[in-house]
């Protein structure tokens, strides 16, 4: 392995560590959800709003961030993102009620959006060919890893939910240091010699369809993460046991996330694998909502979530020319954050309206159905793009 190759994998490790902190911060509200009702959230709709607020900021930040990166470079955006994550985490930990908690989540969400866009673009710049899918998988793996850790660790703090919020803020602050002292530099062989502040006409349709697929697929995963613990508690489970069961959603994804997509690409069946996994995810949510073994089906749901992740991100990469990549990732993450901002509150509202703890899980099933429709649109596009 050459020195340049070693360096790009080391850079990937630094980026992944920051994404793990982002995953832990994103999940802190869901992990502490039942404890936050009556403290920072008046009802389940407000709790869903706190979950979704982390993504709402990304709707407004993602496109400008892609435009700024196209002109000013990646490192400043990366460092600003992690810094804002720490500031937002502190605001949330200090919040006496919903208003400041929401503000803290919005600030954190701005930082998370900047970090996510910079990480995705930097990996696409540095890796190509056979190394792209595993590199994307490793980068994407860090987020659910952080989520799983938060679901395991935070319930151990008992009812001291504010200590959990401070711990999340501290992790984000600590992740700033390696990015400051050993920042990823340079741009790898896949980077463009010149950057475009827009998209080619032929790039819009595949990017929008792949982005919709990515948004609804991730929204279903987030709804499962955010509402599965509360669903299990409503069925009489202790908080710690419910958190441990829901943590399977984060940890089960890890073994297959780096290589599952790469193996599907090598087998020449990426679309078939994506369809099968999304259908399986929907079936698992139905099983959990119906009261079948949550340990088994949450574990299976997490495992099935893994292979489509790098496959869909590779679809996004194929939709964009190198010169369009920075702006295109801004468009992609605008769709992603829009989905994550709007859909979890709808899932929470479904519970408030129906009074049924399983209602958010059924909403997740519906989101997966829409993801499949978006995939069908993508594969019908001209082979030059949707191959």
C-alpha positions, 0 to 999 in steps of 0.5 A: 500500500502506497503512502498516499493510499495509507494517508487517504484511509487514515483521513477516512478514519478521522472523518468516521470518528467525527461522524460517530460523534454526530450519530451519538448526538443525533440519537440522544433525544431518541435514547432519552425520549421517555425521560424528556416528555414533560421536561423538554417536550410536552408531548410526542409531537414535540419529541418528534420535532426535537428529533427532526430539528437536527435535520431541519437546519440541514434543509437550509444549510445543505445547498449553500454549504455545497456552493461554499465548498465549491469555492472555498474548499472543504476543511473550513466547512468541516471544522465549522460543522464540528464546532457548531455541533459542540455549541448546539449540544451545550445549548441543549444541555442547558435548556430549561424547556422546549424553546431553547432545546429546539434552538440547540438542536437546530444549531447542532443540526447546522453543524451536522449538515456541514460535517455530513456534506464535507465528509461525503464529498471528501470520500468521493474525491479520494476513492473510486472504482473498487475502493469506493463502495467499501470507503463509503460503507466505512464512512456511513458505518460511523453514524449508526455506530455512534447511535448504537453507543448512545442507546447503550450508554445513555440508559445507564445514567438512569433518570439523569437525562441532563447528564446524558445531554452533557455527555453528548455535547462533550463527545462532539467537542472532543471530536473537534481536536483530531480534525484541527490537529490532523486535518484531512488535506488535499483532494485525491484522484477523484477530485475535479480540477475545476468546480461547477456551481450548478448541475448539468441538465442530465444530472438533475433527474437521477440526483433527485430520484436517488436523493428521495430514495435516500431520504425516505429510506433513512427516515424509516431507519430514524423513526425506528431508532427514535420510537422503538424504545418508547414503543417497547416501554409502552409495552411494559419493558424497562427503559434500560432493556428497551434501549438495549434492544433498540441499540441493535438497530445501530450495531446490527448494521455495522458488520455488513455496512462496509462490505455489503454494498461492495459485494452486491456491486461485485455480484452485479445485482445492486438494484435487486439487493436494494429492493430485497433489503428495503422490503425486508426492513418493512417486514421487520417493522410490521413484525415488531408492531405486531408484537413479535420478538423485538430482539430478533426483528430489530436485529434483522432490521438493522442488518438489512439496513446496511447493504443499501446505504453504500449502494444508494450513495454510489448511485448519487456519485454516478449521477454527478460529474466531478465538477458538479460534485460539491453543489450536487452533494448540497442538493442531495443533502437538502433532500436528505435533511428535508426528509429527516426534518419532516417525517419523524414529526409526522410519525410522532403525530401519528401516535398523538392522533391514534394513541397507538404506540405502534403508529410511528412504526407503521409510518416507517413502513409507509416511508419505505414504500415511497423509497421503493417508488423513488428507486423505480424512477431511478432505474428507468432513467437512461443507462448512461446515468442509472447504470 
